[in-house]
């Protein structure tokens, strides 16, 4: 080895060390991202981590996002909205339905059979929020993304084909609107955050749950119950999500880092998240099929019976919200128009 080669290698090593230190020095912000599912579940792995990795890369290493799955920062899923407002977490992913009454307008996108696809409805949800919610119900948050999941599925110990099969069934539903729906359909609705579902099923606290296929592998639903009722291309129900940042933390960022956050958030990210959740339904369905479970695929005529049985939920919601001062009927029609417009794209 020549003196020149040795010196060159020494320079290269020194440059590498200097570069590593430079990256560390340039890392100006660390953000704590908190959510309720295990890290390997679909949404953390295929949506939240994708977003976080992109933000880190686009910032040139100046933003670092520490990920805390499964409520590792403490508390329970219904506390996530308060945690991001209070600064316990810098970013959270949660359901507005975990805090009933705080974000009432989001319930529009959970009304029965309103969602033809997660991507179209997620686009509409973001557009609607930009017009109506960012300065009102979401005023204490910096919103990063808003989306819904794919068609909800009934997972049950006993087969469910017609609404009457739900009579007396203790069923977990995720939100206030879905609890209203399944109570009207005859079930005894039990409100639980999704991480509590496996234990509730295994202990017999509930004998059915409604969740999309995408989250069933993480919760081992196909091992706990063996009947799954699907509604074809229709969505008996869906649930809304919020992906939000602490407002003060966002406001304190330098402008160029705000731009990094902004360019990775908003309408297109919301559409991606909804689309990805629906695409991730396929492995959950396959797992149930591979287990030999009973997949009850309702025909359009059978779905029509469920539509009729669900009548009245939308009108009841409009009446309730109108009494609280919302122009609820107009807002529902606007949301439906946005969904239709995005469905035709």
C-alpha positions as CSV (number, residue, x, y, z in Angstrom):
1,X,0.0,0.0,0.0
2,X,1.5,3.4,-1.0
3,X,1.7,6.4,1.2
4,X,-0.7,8.2,-1.2
5,X,-3.3,5.3,-0.9
6,X,-3.1,5.3,2.8
7,X,-3.5,9.1,3.0
8,X,-6.4,8.9,0.6
9,X,-8.2,6.3,2.7
10,X,-7.5,8.5,5.7
11,X,-9.1,11.5,4.0
12,X,-12.1,9.4,3.0
13,X,-12.6,8.1,6.5
14,X,-12.3,11.6,7.9
15,X,-14.8,12.8,5.4
16,X,-17.2,10.1,6.3
17,X,-17.0,10.9,10.0
18,X,-17.4,14.5,9.3
19,X,-20.4,13.8,7.2
20,X,-22.0,11.7,9.9
21,X,-21.4,14.4,12.4
22,X,-22.7,17.0,10.0
23,X,-26.0,15.1,9.6
24,X,-26.3,14.8,13.3
25,X,-25.7,18.5,13.8
26,X,-28.2,19.4,11.0
27,X,-30.9,17.3,12.7
28,X,-32.9,20.2,14.2
29,X,-36.2,18.6,15.2
30,X,-37.2,15.3,16.7
31,X,-41.0,14.6,16.6
32,X,-42.7,11.9,18.7
33,X,-45.4,10.0,16.7
34,X,-47.9,8.1,18.8
35,X,-50.6,5.6,17.8
36,X,-52.5,2.6,19.1
37,X,-51.6,-0.3,16.8
38,X,-48.6,-2.6,16.9
39,X,-45.7,-1.3,14.6
40,X,-46.2,-4.3,12.2
41,X,-49.9,-3.6,11.6
42,X,-50.8,-2.3,8.2
43,X,-51.5,1.4,8.9
44,X,-48.3,2.0,10.9
45,X,-46.2,-0.1,8.4
46,X,-47.8,1.0,5.1
47,X,-49.0,4.5,5.8
48,X,-47.5,6.2,8.9
49,X,-44.0,4.9,8.5
50,X,-44.1,5.7,4.8
51,X,-45.0,9.3,5.6
52,X,-42.4,9.6,8.4
53,X,-39.6,8.1,6.2
54,X,-40.5,10.5,3.4
55,X,-40.5,13.5,5.8
56,X,-37.1,12.5,7.2
57,X,-35.6,12.0,3.7
58,X,-37.0,15.2,2.3
59,X,-35.7,17.2,5.3
60,X,-32.2,16.0,4.6
61,X,-32.1,14.5,8.1
62,X,-33.1,17.7,9.8
63,X,-36.4,16.1,11.0
64,X,-36.3,12.8,12.9
65,X,-39.5,11.1,13.7
66,X,-39.5,8.7,16.7
67,X,-42.3,6.2,16.4
68,X,-44.2,5.0,19.4
69,X,-46.7,2.2,18.5
70,X,-49.2,0.5,20.9
71,X,-49.6,3.5,23.1
72,X,-46.0,3.3,24.3
73,X,-46.1,6.9,25.5
74,X,-48.8,5.9,27.9
75,X,-52.5,6.5,28.2
76,X,-55.3,4.9,26.2
77,X,-56.4,5.4,22.6
78,X,-59.3,7.8,23.5
79,X,-56.6,10.1,25.0
80,X,-54.6,10.5,21.8
81,X,-56.4,13.7,20.7
82,X,-55.6,15.3,24.1
83,X,-52.0,14.1,24.0
84,X,-51.2,15.9,20.8
85,X,-53.0,19.0,22.0
86,X,-51.1,18.9,25.3
87,X,-47.7,18.1,23.7
88,X,-47.3,14.7,25.2
89,X,-47.0,13.6,21.6
90,X,-46.1,15.7,18.6
91,X,-48.0,13.7,16.1
92,X,-50.9,11.2,16.6
93,X,-53.0,9.0,14.5
94,X,-56.4,8.2,16.0
95,X,-60.2,8.1,15.4
96,X,-62.2,11.2,16.1
97,X,-64.9,8.8,17.1
98,X,-62.9,7.9,20.2
99,X,-63.8,11.3,21.6
100,X,-67.5,11.6,20.9
101,X,-68.8,15.2,20.6
102,X,-65.4,16.8,20.0
103,X,-65.4,16.5,16.2
104,X,-69.0,16.0,15.3
105,X,-68.8,16.9,11.6
106,X,-66.5,14.0,10.9
107,X,-69.5,11.7,11.7
108,X,-71.0,12.6,8.3
109,X,-68.4,10.4,6.6
110,X,-69.4,7.5,8.9
111,X,-73.1,7.4,8.0
112,X,-74.4,4.1,6.6
113,X,-73.6,3.3,3.0
114,X,-72.1,6.8,2.3
115,X,-68.7,5.5,1.2
116,X,-68.3,3.9,-2.2
117,X,-64.5,3.7,-1.9
118,X,-61.9,4.7,0.7
119,X,-59.9,6.8,-1.7
120,X,-62.9,8.9,-3.0
121,X,-64.3,9.4,0.5
122,X,-60.9,10.3,1.9
123,X,-60.5,13.0,-0.8
124,X,-63.9,14.3,0.0
125,X,-63.2,14.2,3.7
126,X,-60.1,16.4,3.3
127,X,-61.8,18.8,0.9
128,X,-64.8,19.1,3.3
129,X,-62.5,19.7,6.3
130,X,-60.5,22.4,4.4
131,X,-63.8,24.3,3.9
132,X,-65.5,23.7,7.2
133,X,-63.3,22.2,9.9
134,X,-59.8,23.5,10.0
135,X,-60.8,26.8,11.7
136,X,-63.5,25.2,13.8
137,X,-63.5,21.6,15.1
138,X,-59.8,21.1,14.1
139,X,-58.6,24.6,15.2
140,X,-56.5,23.3,18.0
141,X,-54.6,20.9,15.7
142,X,-52.4,21.1,12.7
143,X,-54.0,18.5,10.4
144,X,-51.7,16.3,8.4
145,X,-54.2,13.8,6.9
146,X,-57.8,12.7,7.0
147,X,-59.1,9.4,5.7
148,X,-61.5,6.5,6.0
149,X,-60.9,2.8,5.8
150,X,-62.4,0.4,3.3
151,X,-65.8,-1.3,3.7
152,X,-66.6,-2.4,7.2
153,X,-67.1,-6.2,7.8
154,X,-69.0,-8.0,10.5
155,X,-66.9,-10.6,12.2
156,X,-69.0,-12.9,14.4
157,X,-69.2,-16.1,16.4
158,X,-72.5,-17.0,14.7
159,X,-73.3,-16.4,11.1
160,X,-74.9,-13.0,10.2
161,X,-76.9,-12.8,7.0
162,X,-79.9,-10.6,7.8
163,X,-80.2,-7.8,10.3
164,X,-82.4,-10.0,12.5
165,X,-79.3,-12.2,13.1
166,X,-77.9,-9.3,15.2
167,X,-80.7,-9.3,17.7
168,X,-79.2,-9.5,21.2
169,X,-75.7,-9.9,19.9
170,X,-73.0,-8.1,21.9
171,X,-71.2,-6.3,19.1
172,X,-68.2,-3.9,19.3
173,X,-68.5,-0.8,17.1
174,X,-65.9,1.8,16.8
175,X,-67.7,5.1,16.9
176,X,-70.9,6.9,18.1
177,X,-72.5,6.7,14.7
178,X,-71.8,3.0,14.2
179,X,-73.1,2.3,17.7
180,X,-76.3,4.1,16.7
181,X,-76.5,2.0,13.6
182,X,-75.9,-1.4,15.1
183,X,-78.3,-0.6,18.0
184,X,-81.0,0.1,15.4
185,X,-80.1,-3.1,13.7
186,X,-80.8,-5.0,16.9
187,X,-77.4,-5.6,18.4
188,X,-76.2,-4.6,21.9
189,X,-73.5,-2.2,20.9
190,X,-70.3,-2.0,22.9
191,X,-67.9,0.9,22.3
192,X,-64.3,-0.3,22.5
193,X,-61.0,0.9,21.0
194,X,-59.7,-1.6,18.5
195,X,-56.8,-2.8,20.6
196,X,-59.3,-4.1,23.2
197,X,-61.2,-6.3,20.7
198,X,-59.2,-9.5,20.9
199,X,-59.4,-9.8,24.6
200,X,-63.1,-8.9,24.6
201,X,-63.8,-11.6,22.0
202,X,-61.7,-14.2,23.8
203,X,-63.4,-13.5,27.2
204,X,-66.9,-13.5,25.7
205,X,-67.5,-9.8,26.6
206,X,-68.6,-9.5,22.9
207,X,-69.4,-12.1,20.3
208,X,-69.0,-9.9,17.2
209,X,-67.1,-6.9,16.0
210,X,-67.1,-4.6,13.0
211,X,-63.7,-3.7,11.6
212,X,-62.2,-3.6,8.1
213,X,-60.3,-6.6,6.8
214,X,-57.0,-4.8,6.8
215,X,-56.6,-4.8,10.6
216,X,-57.8,-8.3,11.2
217,X,-54.4,-10.0,10.9
218,X,-52.8,-7.8,13.6
219,X,-55.7,-8.6,15.9
220,X,-55.9,-12.3,15.0
221,X,-59.6,-12.0,14.3
222,X,-59.8,-15.0,12.0
223,X,-58.6,-17.2,15.0
224,X,-61.2,-15.7,17.4
225,X,-64.4,-15.9,15.3
226,X,-65.1,-17.8,12.2
227,X,-67.9,-15.9,10.4
228,X,-67.3,-12.8,8.3
229,X,-70.2,-10.9,6.6
230,X,-69.2,-8.7,3.6
231,X,-71.4,-6.3,1.6
232,X,-69.9,-6.5,-1.9
233,X,-68.9,-3.1,-3.2
234,X,-71.0,-1.4,-0.6
235,X,-69.9,-0.1,2.7
236,X,-72.4,-0.7,5.5
237,X,-70.2,1.6,7.6
238,X,-66.8,3.1,7.6
239,X,-64.8,5.0,10.3
240,X,-62.9,8.3,10.0
241,X,-59.3,8.9,11.1
242,X,-57.3,12.0,11.9
243,X,-53.5,12.3,11.6
244,X,-52.6,15.5,13.4
245,X,-49.6,17.4,14.7
246,X,-49.3,19.7,17.8
247,X,-50.0,23.2,16.5
248,X,-47.3,24.9,18.5
249,X,-44.7,22.4,17.4
250,X,-45.6,22.9,13.8
251,X,-45.7,26.7,14.2
252,X,-42.2,26.6,15.8
253,X,-40.6,24.9,12.8
254,X,-38.5,27.0,10.4
255,X,-40.3,27.7,7.2
256,X,-38.3,25.3,5.1
257,X,-39.2,22.4,7.4
258,X,-42.9,23.5,7.5
259,X,-42.7,23.2,3.7
260,X,-41.4,19.6,4.0
261,X,-44.3,18.7,6.3
262,X,-46.8,20.5,4.1
263,X,-45.7,18.9,0.9
264,X,-46.1,15.4,2.4
265,X,-49.5,16.1,3.9
266,X,-53.0,17.1,2.8
267,X,-55.3,15.9,0.0
268,X,-53.0,13.5,-1.9
269,X,-51.6,12.0,1.3
270,X,-55.2,11.5,2.6
271,X,-56.2,9.8,-0.7
272,X,-53.1,7.6,-0.5
273,X,-53.8,6.6,3.1
274,X,-57.5,5.7,2.3
275,X,-56.5,3.8,-0.9
276,X,-53.7,1.9,1.0
277,X,-56.0,0.8,3.8
278,X,-58.5,-0.6,1.3
279,X,-55.8,-2.3,-0.7
280,X,-54.6,-3.9,2.6
281,X,-58.0,-5.5,3.0
282,X,-57.0,-8.3,0.7
283,X,-54.5,-10.1,3.0
284,X,-57.0,-10.1,5.8
285,X,-59.6,-11.7,3.7
286,X,-57.2,-14.3,2.4
287,X,-56.1,-15.2,6.0
288,X,-59.8,-15.9,6.9
289,X,-60.2,-17.9,3.7
290,X,-57.0,-19.9,4.4
291,X,-58.3,-20.6,7.9
292,X,-61.4,-22.2,6.4
293,X,-63.7,-19.6,7.9
294,X,-67.2,-18.8,6.7
295,X,-67.1,-15.8,4.3
296,X,-70.7,-14.6,3.9
297,X,-70.7,-12.5,0.7
298,X,-74.1,-10.8,0.6
299,X,-75.8,-10.4,-2.8
300,X,-77.1,-6.9,-3.9
301,X,-80.6,-8.0,-3.0
302,X,-79.5,-9.0,0.5
303,X,-77.5,-5.7,0.8
304,X,-80.7,-3.8,-0.1
305,X,-82.4,-5.3,3.1
306,X,-79.6,-3.9,5.2
307,X,-79.9,-0.5,3.5
308,X,-83.6,-0.4,4.3
309,X,-82.9,-1.5,7.9
310,X,-80.4,1.3,8.2
311,X,-82.9,4.0,7.1
312,X,-83.4,6.6,9.7
313,X,-79.8,6.9,11.0
314,X,-78.9,9.7,8.6
315,X,-82.2,11.6,9.4
316,X,-81.7,11.1,13.1
317,X,-78.1,12.4,12.9
318,X,-79.2,15.5,10.9
319,X,-82.0,16.2,13.4
320,X,-79.6,15.9,16.4
321,X,-76.9,18.1,14.8
322,X,-79.4,20.7,13.6
323,X,-80.6,21.1,17.2
324,X,-77.0,21.9,18.1
325,X,-76.8,24.7,15.5
326,X,-75.2,22.9,12.6
327,X,-76.6,23.3,9.1
328,X,-76.5,19.5,9.1
329,X,-78.7,18.6,6.1
330,X,-76.7,20.9,3.8
331,X,-73.4,19.6,5.1
332,X,-74.5,16.0,4.5
333,X,-75.5,16.8,0.9
334,X,-72.3,18.7,0.3
335,X,-70.2,15.7,1.6
336,X,-72.2,13.3,-0.7
337,X,-71.6,15.6,-3.7
338,X,-67.9,15.7,-2.9
339,X,-67.8,11.9,-2.6
340,X,-69.6,11.5,-5.9
341,X,-67.3,14.0,-7.7
342,X,-64.2,12.2,-6.4
343,X,-65.7,8.8,-7.3
344,X,-66.0,9.9,-11.0
345,X,-62.4,10.9,-11.3
